[in-house]
């Protein structure tokens, strides 16, 4: 059985705007040997799947510097300390990036983006009855275009490579599980 590795030491190596780099020294419970590991300490993240009253999904197009390409995504961003709760960040990011507000924000899943070297979580929210209320309020490093698409088209967009962001793909997986659970609940209630 795999066991936890005991942490012997930890030190911060660098501090950047969106993460810090930490070096942890741990000992293998299997071999007793010590090893150094590098961890990116990052704030939690939120993704929001906004659905309009007409059943459309609100998508964004944004240039991503890691890949050097424009990607198709859903609104999302960092959970700031001032937010306190990821659902607050979900509402804030939805409004800032799209100009949409929602009647209801529902948590539908959480994942570890990459536990090999990241220590944060990504929380996915469903935003029901999302509607445009204002011009988006981008931060200085954002350039975003907003579109509404048929929710039924998302699987094809993932399949043909138009949606490639792993956390966005995961968010739509969470949505499918949530909707399946809702269908089972409705079926059980109707007898």
Secondary structure as UniProt FT lines:
FT   STRAND          6..15
FT   STRAND          19..27
FT   TURN            29..31
FT   STRAND          34..42
FT   STRAND          45..51
FT   TURN            53..54
FT   STRAND          56..64
FT   TURN            65..68
FT   STRAND          69..73
FT   STRAND          76..78
FT   HELIX           81..83
FT   HELIX           86..98
FT   STRAND          100..101
FT   STRAND          104..111
FT   TURN            115..117
FT   STRAND          122..128
FT   STRAND          131..132
FT   TURN            140..141
FT   STRAND          144..150
FT   HELIX           151..153
FT   HELIX           154..159
FT   TURN            160..161
FT   HELIX           166..190
//
